[in-house]
Amino acid sequence: MATTEIESTFSPEFVQELLPSAQRVALLYNVSYLCLANFPKLERMLRERALETQMLFGSSEAMLLKCVLTSGNLVSSLFPMLKIAVEKNKPTLAVRYLGKAKAWINDIIDDVDDLVKKYEKHTTDVATTTSDVIAEKDSTEQKIEKLSKERQAIKDHLEKLKKDLKQAVDELGNIDTKLKAKSNELQQHVQDATREDAGLGIFGAIVPFIGPIVHAIYKTATSPGVVAKTKALENEINQLISEKTALRQKEWQLQNEVINWQMQETKASIELGTIPSPEHLPEVQAHLSKIVQILICLLTFWKKVGTLLDSLEQKTFADEDLVDFLEDTKEEFLKSITAAEMVWKSFGAGCARANVIFAVETKDAYKFLEFSPSSLPKEEWKKAHDAVMEKLKEIEPPVTPTITMETSE
């Protein structure tokens, strides 16, 4: 989870990390559903869990739409009023609109918090279903003493792939540790830089992402030493991100290979009359947990924005004696708000794209539940399985955003 928290501070588009997990969950349910053909009791259990996930995705769609609308309100309402308040030296006007913005944000915080709790409970329910399938499988396999040579060969190859996958995951963990340490160093450096520069300090107070602040450091007349250190840290982090992206691609490819060989093992198990292992349900749990992690980051993000607005109100607008301060820093303040508008537009666009994906997943991705896999002839079963595998291969792993980000009109 720590890595997701770090990445959420790099770019306003971090919410899009939700998309690959959301897309893979439905496909993995579909594969699991096919694997449980001829076991009606287990089919029903899995169908219940999948329908619960579909309903949660509907709630996620609504929550993301609220994020889009709130981001739009910040850009179209709060920021313009802050500009007017600064231009006309009216702190009370700014305080009034900051209060409205805080109310919007608190509303989202409540929604995301409630959604996180529902996802956490649902993930636990999926784990229980996985255990139930395993228990049913074990009781059935007691009747079978020996696996076929073909199935054993498949199992051996599958174990090798799993070891390779574990190695890739471990390497990713090492990269994450280095990335966290280096990003913490950059965060501290950026904080030091914003404290020493009034314009950067104002910009940093209303933009909760490191990337745009790093870009601002390059554009302002900051000391050469600060710029050089910033660039060096950025290069080191981007190198780690590049290595992480390559490892993610490798991990993604191995995951698809593992799924394919698991399906071959499943076919062999079905032919032997045994219940296949629920190999894909733990990955469903993993992706649901990933969604939970990102939602928690979204919750933390909005809480942080609320704190920033409180700080802005207290330090800049709460005291009438600070009118002179506003007059002295008016130009820097207005420039910072204009730049912040672009960052928030980018965040809103990212939430909008995530909203669309959840809408599609909620509406279309669970149609496989409308039929029973037990009713499919072998050729149809194979055709359905191959189609799901192709879709899984088409989904790209999430890409970690690099630090420096140009905002565009």
N, C-alpha and C positions, 0 to 999 in steps of 0.2 A: 504494500500500500504506500510505503514511503516514496517510491519512485513516481507513482501517479500524482502524489501531492506536489512533488518537485516539478513535474511536467506541467501541472495546472498553473504554475506561476510563470512558465516560459511564454505561453501563447494564449490569446483569448479564444482559441479554437479547441481547447482541451476537451470539451464536451463530446467532440466527434470520436473520441476514443471508445465511446459506448457502442458505436455502430457495428464493428466486426463481431463483438460478443453477442449483440442482439440478433444479428443475422445467423450466426453459427448455432445459437441455442435451438432455433426452430428446426434447422437441418439435422442437428444431433438427436433431437426428439424424434424426428422422422425416421432416421436410421434405427434408433432403438425400438421404435414401434414396429418396423419391418422385422427386426430381429426376434421379436416376441410373437411372431405369427404362430398360430396353433396353440397358444397358451392364453386363452380368453381371460382368465383371472388377472394375469399380469398385464394384458392389454388394457383392461379397464383401469387398473391402478395408474398406468402410465398416462392414459388419456386424461384422467383427473388432474394429474400434475401439469400436463401440457396446457390444459384449459385455464388453470390457475395462472400460469406464466403469461398466457395470452391476455388475460384480464389485467395483470400487472403492467404489461406493455401498453395497454390502453391508458392506464393511469399515468405512465411515464410520458406518453404523448401529450397529455393535457398539461403536465407539469412543465415540459419543455416549451410548450406554447406560451405558458405564463412567463417563462424566462425571456422568450423573444419579445413579448409585449412590454415587460418591465425594462429591458434594455432599450427598446424603442422610446419608452417614456423618459428614460434618463437623457437620451439624445435630443428628443423633441421638446421636452418640458423643463427638466431640472437644469441642464447645462445652459440653455438660453436665458433662464431666469437668473442663474448665477452671474452670467455676463452682465445682465441689466443691473443686478444688485451692485456689482463692482463698478460699472460705468457711472452709476448714479449715486454711489456711496450710500446704499440702503441695506445695512446688515440685517435688519428685521425681515426684509423680503426674502433674503437668502435663507435665514433660519426657518421661515415658514415652509419653503419648498424642500429644504433638507428634511424637515419633519415628514412631509408627504412621501418623499423617496424612502425614508426609513420604514414607513408603514408598508409600502409596496414590498420592500425587501423582507420584512418580518413575516409577511404573508407567504412569500416563497419559502422562507426557512421552515415554517411550520409544515408546508406541503412536502418538501423534500425529506424532512425528518420523519414524517409519517410514512412516506414511501420507502425509506431505508428500512424501517422496522418491518414493513410488510415483506420486502425482499429477503430480509434476514430470516424471517419465519418460514417463508416459502423455500429458501435454500435448505433449511433444516428438514422440511417435509420431503424434498427431493432426495436428501440423504437417507431418510427413513425408507422411502420407496426403494432406493438402491439396495439397502440392507434386506428388505423383504424379498426382492428378486433373488438376491444371493442365497438367502435362506431356503427359498423354494428350489433353487437350482441344486443346492447341496443335498437336499433330501431326495431329489430325483437322481442325482448322480451316484448315490450310494448303490443303486441297482446296476451300475455299469462299472466293471472292474478294469477295463483296459481301453485305452484310446487307440484309434487306428494309427498306423505309421504315418499316413498323410497328415492327420491332424497334429501329430507330435512334431513333424517337421515344420508345420506352420507355426506351432507354439514356440519352437526354438528360434525361428527367424523373428517372430514377434518380440520375443524377449530381447534379442539383439537390438532391434529397433528402439525398444523402450530404454535400453541402456544408453544408446546414442542420444535419444531425446533427453534423458536425465542429464547427460553431460552438457548438452546445449543449454538446458535450463540452469545448471550450476554456473556455467560461464556467464549467462545473462545476469545471474545474481551477483557475480563478482564485478561485472561492469556497472550494475546498479549501485553497488557500494561505492565504487570510485566516483560515479556520477553524482551521487548524493554529497560526498565530501567536497568535490570540486564546486558544485552548485552552491553549497553553503558558503564556501569561500567567496564566490562571486556575489552572493546576496549581501554579505558583510561589506564587501568592497563598494557595491552600489549604494548601500546605506550610508557609508562614509562619504561618498561623493555627493549624495543629495543633501547631506547636512552642511556641506561646505559651499553649496551653490543655491541661491534663493530660487532661481527659476526651476532648477531640477527638483528642489524640495517641494515646490507647489505641484509640479507634474507628478511626482512620486506619491503625493497625498491623494490623488484622484485616479491613478492608474495602478491597479494591483498586479501588474505583470512586469517581469524583469526585462523581457525582450524590448518593448518600446522605450524603457528607461535607458537601456544600454545604447539604443540608437540615438536617444536624446543626448547622451554623454558625448558621442562622436560629433554631433552637430553643434553643440555649444562650445564656447571658448573655454574649455576645461584645460587644466594644466597638462602638458605633454606626458608627464609621468602617470597621471590617472588614465588617460586615453591608452597609453601603452600597456598598462597592467590590465585594463578592461579587455583590450584586444587579445592579449595573451591568454587570459582566463577563458574568453569566448572560444578561441581556437582549441584549447584543451578540451572544453566541454563538447564542442561540436565534433571533435575527433572521437570522443567516447560515444557520442550519439550515433556517429557513423558506424562504429563497431557494433553498437547495440542493434542498429537496424539490420545489419548483415546477419547477426545471430538470430534475430527475430525471424528473418526469412528462412534460415536453416531450421529453426524450431517449427515454423509453420509447415514446411515441407515434410519434416519427420512426423508431425502430427497427422498429416494427410496419409502418409505411408502406413502409419500405425493403424489408422482407421480402416484403410483398405485391407490390411492383413487380418485385422480383427473380424472384418466381414467374411473373409475366407474361412477363418476359424469358426465363425457362426454357422456358415453353410455346412461345414463338416459336422458340427454339433447337432444341427437340425437333422441331418441324415442319420445320425446315431440315436436320435430320439431324446437328446438331452436338452435342457434349458440352457441357452447361451448365456455367458457372463454379461452382466449389464455394463460393458466396457465404456459405453458412451455417456452414461448418466453421470459418472464423476466429472467428466469434462463439462456437462451441462451445469453441474454445481460450480465448477471453476469459473465458467463464464458468468453465471449469475453473481458469484462473489466479486468478479471484476466489475460488473455493473454496480454492485453495492459500493465498492471502493470509489468508483468515479462519482456516484451520487453523494457519498460522504464528502468527497473533495468539493463537489458543487455546493453542499451545505456549508462547509468551512469557508469556501470562497465568498458566498453571500454574507456570512457572518463577518468576514474580514472587510467586505465593502461597507457594511453597516458601521463597523468600527471606524473606518476611514472617514465616513461622512460625519460621524460624531466628533472625531478629532478636528476635522475641517471646521465644523460649526464652533467648537469650543475655542480653537486657537485663532480663528480668523474673523468670525462674525459675532461671537457672543458678547464682546465688550465694545461698547460704543466708542471708547477711546482709541480703538484700533482703526478708525476711519482713516487716520493719517497713514497707518501702515498700508491700507488698501490703496491709498493714493500713490504711495511710493512704489508699490509692486504691481500696479494695475496692468501694465503691459505684459509682464511675465505671467500674471494670473490668466489673462484672456488668452494668451498663446497656449497655455497648458490646457485650458478647457477645450479649445478648438482641437488640439491633438488628442485629448481624451475622447472626444466625440467619435473620432475615427476608430479608436481601439474598441469602444463599446459597440459600434456598428458591426465590427468584425465578430465580436462575441455573440451578438444577436444573430448574425448570419450563421454561425456555427451551430447555435441552438436550433435554428430553423431547419438546417439540414438534418440534424438528429431527430427533430420532430417528424419530418417527412418519413424517415426510415422506420421509426416506431409505428407510424400510421400504417405504412405498407405491411410491416410484419404483423401487426394486430389484425389487419383485414384479410390478408392473403396467405401468410406463411403457414397457417395451421389447418389448411383445408384437407391435409392428409388424414386428419382425425375423422373425416366424414365417412371413411370406409374402414373395414376390418382387413388387416393384412392377411388374416387366415383365409380370406375368400379369394386371394390372388393365385392364379396358376403360376407354376415355376417361372415361366418366361416373363410373365407380367411382374412377378416379384423381382426378378433380376433387372428388368428394365427400370423399375421404380428405384431400386438400389443404385444402379449406375447413374441415374439422373441426379440423385441426391449427392453422390460423390463428386460429380462434375461441378455442381453448385458450390460444394465445400471448397473445391480447388480454386474456384473463381474469386473467393473472398480474400482480399488482401489483408495482411496483418496491420495493426495500427502503426502509424509512423510517428515517432517522437519528433515534435517540432524543434527546429534549431532556435537559437536565442534571438539574434537580431532580426527584427521584423519591420519591414517598411509598411506603413499604412498608406492605402491608396484611396483616392477620391472615388 
